[in-house]
Amino acid sequence: MFQQLSRRKFLKTGAAIGWGIAFSSAARAGDAKAAPSKRGKRVYIMTDMEGVAGILDSENWCKPEGRYYDLGKELLTAEVNAAIAGFARAGATEFLVADGHGHGGINPKLLDPRAELARNWSPPPYPFSLDESFGYAACVGQHAMSRTENAHLAHTGSFGVFETTINGTPVGEFGEMALCAAQLGVRYIFGAGDLAFTKEARALLPGIETAAVKHGTTSGRGDECDRDAYAKRNLAAIHSHPQRARAMIAAAAERALRRAKTDASFGILALKPPFERVTILRRQGKQPKQIGRSSHPSDGIALMNAPMKHEAVKE
């Protein structure tokens, strides 16, 4: 995700000015729930850019004005296609790709023709076109949450977020979507990204299949950083070659779906209601660190869409 623009803010802005690209029949309101046999063949894939092999930094690779932005979109799209190929080998037949990167990260022309593409959601955005018609969810190009050690381009929504917790458990963008998936009864079975992200995913969802396509080498958590300093902090990483990364993703995606068909013990986040979400923002210029809270007695998706009022943290 782009550090200056959170996923929620970007999507609400896009909806307000009339952007609305959704190559997805499943994403349209009023879609009937799929039969159980069909659900097992439908896979939802959330995407981001910072966790892709070969994406070296945010400045040059993840912004439209960046010199390698178009190449970055090609790299992400190729990793998504690899995941689709793996899932298809395991029997999946329908795929919805949700382009979750702030400025967009998928090249529609290069996307596997078996997939549909969802983008620019009307508010409230969560759960980003995911619904009960899918049997399984996955993510590709995912980065670790803010404050993660030895992570590459780690952040949660934006580089300005210090930490987000749900019921006291630190979560990143992956955890937020896993909460939505759990409420819908959709099993989150696979994730690809940097090594720190894959560790985060396995800690939240024991048993999930992952593919680590690079690993960050910056030690420490960066708690001393303001927003701008944190955005430039976690740049050091060792990357797999893109072709090798795609092979790992395809193999792990196939393995994930084959396992999921015979083992129902993994893929559902264990967090239980009532829900409380707490987000702390980093210092920014003269603005001190801030904290915001939202809560809901039973609905995780409503929790994610609930507005937050932030106030200064007393330190």
C-alpha positions as CSV (number, residue, x, y, z in Angstrom):
1,M,0.0,0.0,0.0
2,F,1.1,3.5,-0.8
3,Q,2.4,5.2,2.4
4,Q,0.6,8.5,2.0
5,L,-2.9,7.2,1.2
6,S,-4.7,4.5,3.2
7,R,-6.7,1.8,1.4
8,R,-9.9,3.2,3.0
9,K,-9.2,6.8,2.1
10,F,-8.2,6.1,-1.4
11,L,-11.2,3.9,-2.2
12,K,-13.7,6.4,-0.7
13,T,-12.1,9.2,-2.7
14,G,-12.3,7.1,-5.9
15,A,-15.9,6.4,-5.3
16,A,-16.7,10.0,-4.6
17,I,-15.4,11.2,-8.0
18,G,-17.1,8.4,-9.9
19,W,-14.4,5.9,-10.5
20,G,-15.8,2.4,-10.7
21,I,-14.1,-0.5,-12.4
22,A,-15.3,-3.9,-11.5
23,F,-14.9,-6.8,-13.9
24,S,-16.7,-9.1,-11.5
25,S,-20.1,-10.6,-11.5
26,A,-19.6,-11.9,-8.0
27,A,-18.9,-8.4,-6.7
28,R,-22.3,-7.0,-7.8
29,A,-24.9,-6.5,-5.1
30,G,-27.6,-9.0,-4.9
31,D,-25.4,-12.0,-5.9
32,A,-27.0,-15.2,-4.6
33,K,-24.9,-17.4,-2.4
34,A,-23.2,-20.1,-4.4
35,A,-24.0,-23.8,-3.8
36,P,-21.5,-25.6,-1.6
37,S,-20.1,-27.5,-4.5
38,K,-19.5,-24.3,-6.5
39,R,-18.0,-22.5,-3.5
40,G,-15.2,-25.0,-3.3
41,K,-14.1,-24.0,-6.8
42,R,-14.2,-20.2,-6.2
43,V,-11.1,-18.4,-4.9
44,Y,-10.9,-14.7,-3.9
45,I,-7.4,-13.1,-4.2
46,M,-6.6,-9.8,-2.5
47,T,-3.5,-8.1,-3.9
48,D,-0.9,-5.5,-2.8
49,M,2.4,-4.4,-4.3
50,E,5.0,-4.1,-1.6
51,G,5.3,-7.8,-0.9
52,V,6.2,-8.7,-4.5
53,A,9.6,-10.1,-5.5
54,G,11.5,-7.4,-7.4
55,I,9.5,-4.5,-5.9
56,L,12.6,-2.7,-4.4
57,D,11.0,0.4,-2.8
58,S,7.8,2.3,-2.6
59,E,9.0,5.5,-4.1
60,N,10.0,4.1,-7.5
61,W,7.9,1.0,-7.8
62,C,4.5,1.6,-6.1
63,K,3.5,5.2,-7.2
64,P,2.2,6.2,-10.6
65,E,5.0,8.8,-10.9
66,G,7.6,6.2,-10.0
67,R,10.0,5.3,-12.8
68,Y,9.3,1.5,-12.4
69,Y,5.6,1.6,-11.5
70,D,4.4,-0.1,-14.8
71,L,7.0,-2.8,-14.3
72,G,5.9,-3.2,-10.7
73,K,2.4,-3.8,-11.9
74,E,3.6,-6.4,-14.4
75,L,5.5,-8.2,-11.6
76,L,2.5,-8.3,-9.3
77,T,0.2,-9.4,-12.1
78,A,2.5,-12.3,-12.9
79,E,2.6,-13.4,-9.3
80,V,-1.2,-13.3,-9.2
81,N,-1.3,-15.4,-12.4
82,A,1.0,-17.9,-10.8
83,A,-1.3,-18.3,-7.8
84,I,-4.3,-18.7,-10.2
85,A,-2.4,-21.4,-12.1
86,G,-1.7,-23.3,-8.8
87,F,-5.2,-23.0,-7.6
88,A,-6.5,-24.2,-11.0
89,R,-4.3,-27.3,-10.9
90,A,-5.9,-28.1,-7.6
91,G,-9.4,-27.8,-9.1
92,A,-10.5,-24.2,-8.7
93,T,-12.4,-22.8,-11.7
94,E,-13.4,-19.2,-10.7
95,F,-11.2,-16.4,-9.5
96,L,-11.9,-12.9,-8.3
97,V,-8.8,-10.7,-8.0
98,A,-9.3,-7.6,-5.8
99,D,-6.7,-4.9,-6.6
100,G,-6.1,-3.6,-3.1
101,H,-3.0,-1.4,-3.8
102,G,-3.8,2.3,-3.2
103,H,-3.0,3.5,-6.7
104,G,-3.7,0.2,-8.3
105,G,-1.3,-2.7,-8.9
106,I,-2.9,-5.0,-11.5
107,N,-2.4,-4.7,-15.2
108,P,-5.8,-5.9,-16.6
109,K,-4.3,-6.7,-20.0
110,L,-1.8,-9.2,-18.5
111,L,-4.2,-10.8,-16.0
112,D,-5.0,-14.4,-16.4
113,P,-8.3,-14.5,-18.6
114,R,-9.8,-16.9,-16.1
115,A,-9.9,-14.2,-13.5
116,E,-12.3,-11.3,-12.9
117,L,-11.0,-8.1,-11.5
118,A,-12.5,-5.9,-8.8
119,R,-11.4,-2.4,-8.1
120,N,-12.7,1.0,-6.7
121,W,-15.3,0.0,-4.2
122,S,-18.2,2.2,-3.1
123,P,-18.1,3.1,0.6
124,P,-18.0,1.3,3.0
125,P,-15.2,-0.6,1.3
126,Y,-14.7,-3.6,3.5
127,P,-14.8,-6.5,2.7
128,F,-13.7,-5.5,-0.8
129,S,-16.0,-7.7,-2.9
130,L,-15.5,-10.8,-0.7
131,D,-18.8,-12.6,0.0
132,E,-20.2,-16.0,1.0
133,S,-20.1,-17.3,-2.6
134,F,-16.3,-18.0,-2.2
135,G,-15.0,-21.1,-0.6
136,Y,-11.5,-19.8,-0.1
137,A,-9.5,-16.5,0.1
138,A,-5.8,-15.8,-0.5
139,C,-3.5,-12.8,-0.9
140,V,-0.5,-12.1,-3.1
141,G,2.0,-9.3,-2.8
142,Q,1.3,-8.8,0.9
143,H,3.7,-7.0,3.2
144,A,4.1,-7.3,7.0
145,M,2.3,-5.0,9.5
146,S,3.9,-1.9,10.9
147,R,6.6,-2.4,13.6
148,T,7.7,-5.8,12.2
149,E,11.4,-6.5,12.4
150,N,13.3,-7.7,9.3
151,A,10.3,-6.8,7.1
152,H,10.4,-5.1,3.7
153,L,8.3,-2.0,3.3
154,A,6.2,-2.9,6.4
155,H,3.2,-0.8,7.2
156,T,-0.5,-1.1,8.1
157,G,-2.7,0.8,5.6
158,S,-0.2,3.6,5.5
159,F,3.3,4.4,6.8
160,G,1.7,6.8,9.2
161,V,0.1,4.0,11.3
162,F,2.2,3.0,14.3
163,E,0.1,0.0,15.2
164,T,-3.4,-1.5,14.9
165,T,-4.8,-4.1,17.3
166,I,-8.1,-6.0,17.3
167,N,-9.0,-7.3,20.8
168,G,-5.5,-6.6,21.8
169,T,-3.9,-8.6,19.0
170,P,-1.6,-6.6,16.6
171,V,-2.9,-7.0,13.0
172,G,-1.9,-5.7,9.6
173,E,-3.9,-5.5,6.4
174,F,-3.9,-9.3,6.2
175,G,-5.4,-9.7,9.7
176,E,-8.1,-7.1,8.9
177,M,-9.2,-9.1,5.8
178,A,-8.9,-12.4,7.6
179,L,-11.4,-11.0,10.2
180,C,-13.8,-10.2,7.4
181,A,-13.3,-13.6,5.7
182,A,-14.0,-15.4,9.0
183,Q,-17.3,-13.6,9.5
184,L,-18.4,-14.6,6.0
185,G,-17.3,-18.2,6.6
186,V,-14.6,-18.0,3.9
187,R,-11.4,-19.8,4.7
188,Y,-8.1,-17.9,4.2
189,I,-5.8,-20.6,3.0
190,F,-2.8,-18.9,1.2
191,G,-0.6,-15.8,1.4
192,A,2.4,-14.7,-0.6
193,G,4.8,-11.9,0.3
194,D,7.9,-11.2,2.2
195,L,9.2,-13.6,4.8
196,A,8.1,-11.4,7.8
197,F,4.6,-11.4,6.4
198,T,4.4,-15.1,6.1
199,K,5.5,-15.5,9.7
200,E,2.7,-13.0,10.7
201,A,0.1,-14.9,8.6
202,R,1.1,-18.3,10.2
203,A,0.9,-16.8,13.7
204,L,-2.6,-15.5,13.1
205,L,-3.9,-18.5,11.1
206,P,-1.9,-21.6,12.0
207,G,-1.8,-24.0,9.1
208,I,-2.1,-21.5,6.3
209,E,0.1,-22.1,3.3
210,T,2.6,-19.3,2.4
211,A,5.2,-18.4,-0.1
212,A,8.1,-16.1,1.0
213,V,9.5,-14.4,-2.1
214,K,11.9,-12.0,-0.4
215,H,13.1,-11.1,3.1
216,G,13.9,-7.8,4.7
217,T,17.2,-7.2,6.5
218,T,16.5,-4.1,8.5
219,S,16.7,-4.9,12.2
220,G,14.6,-3.2,14.9
221,R,10.9,-2.1,14.9
222,G,11.3,1.5,14.0
223,D,9.3,2.8,17.0
224,E,11.4,5.9,17.1
225,C,10.4,7.0,13.6
226,D,7.8,9.6,12.6
227,R,5.7,8.9,9.5
228,D,8.2,10.2,7.0
229,A,11.2,8.5,8.6
230,Y,9.4,5.1,8.8
231,A,8.4,5.3,5.1
232,K,12.1,5.4,4.2
233,R,13.3,2.9,6.9
234,N,12.6,-0.7,5.8
235,L,14.1,-0.7,2.3
236,A,16.8,-3.3,2.6
237,A,15.9,-6.8,1.3
238,I,17.0,-9.9,-0.5
239,H,14.7,-10.9,-3.4
240,S,14.1,-14.2,-5.1
241,H,14.2,-14.0,-8.9
242,P,10.7,-13.2,-10.2
243,Q,10.5,-16.5,-12.1
244,R,11.5,-18.5,-9.0
245,A,9.0,-16.5,-6.9
246,R,6.2,-17.4,-9.3
247,A,7.1,-21.1,-9.2
248,M,7.0,-21.0,-5.4
249,I,3.7,-19.2,-5.4
250,A,2.1,-21.7,-7.9
251,A,3.3,-24.7,-5.9
252,A,2.2,-23.3,-2.6
253,A,-1.2,-22.2,-3.9
254,E,-1.9,-25.7,-5.3
255,R,-0.8,-27.2,-2.1
256,A,-3.0,-24.9,-0.1
257,L,-6.2,-25.8,-2.0
258,R,-5.5,-29.5,-2.0
259,R,-4.9,-29.5,1.7
260,A,-8.0,-27.3,2.4
261,K,-10.2,-29.8,0.6
262,T,-9.3,-32.6,3.0
263,D,-8.4,-30.6,6.1
264,A,-11.0,-28.1,7.5
265,S,-8.9,-27.2,10.6
266,F,-7.2,-24.1,9.2
267,G,-8.2,-20.9,7.5
268,I,-10.6,-19.2,10.0
269,L,-9.3,-16.4,12.3
270,A,-9.9,-17.2,16.0
271,L,-10.7,-13.7,17.2
272,K,-14.2,-13.6,18.7
273,P,-16.7,-10.8,19.4
274,P,-17.2,-8.4,21.0
275,F,-14.6,-6.6,18.9
276,E,-12.5,-3.5,19.7
277,R,-10.1,-2.0,17.2
278,V,-7.4,0.4,18.3
279,T,-5.2,2.3,15.9
280,I,-2.2,4.5,16.9
281,L,-0.8,6.9,14.4
282,R,2.9,8.0,14.2
283,R,4.1,11.5,14.9
284,Q,3.9,13.7,11.7
285,G,5.5,17.1,11.8
286,K,4.2,19.0,14.7
287,Q,1.3,16.5,15.2
288,P,2.0,14.2,18.1
289,K,1.3,10.5,18.2
290,Q,-2.5,9.9,18.2
291,I,-4.9,7.0,19.1
292,G,-8.3,6.1,17.9
293,R,-10.8,3.4,18.8
294,S,-13.8,1.7,17.3
295,S,-15.9,-1.2,18.6
296,H,-18.8,-3.5,17.6
297,P,-20.6,-6.2,19.7
298,S,-20.7,-8.8,17.0
299,D,-19.7,-7.7,13.4
300,G,-16.1,-7.6,12.3
301,I,-16.9,-6.1,8.9
302,A,-18.8,-3.3,10.6
303,L,-15.9,-2.8,12.9
304,M,-13.5,-2.3,10.0
305,N,-15.8,0.2,8.4
306,A,-16.5,2.2,11.5
307,P,-15.0,5.7,11.6
308,M,-12.4,6.5,14.2
309,K,-11.9,9.8,16.1
310,H,-8.3,10.2,17.1
311,E,-6.8,12.1,20.0
312,A,-3.3,12.8,21.1
313,V,-1.5,10.1,23.0
314,K,-0.2,11.2,26.4
315,E,3.4,10.1,26.6
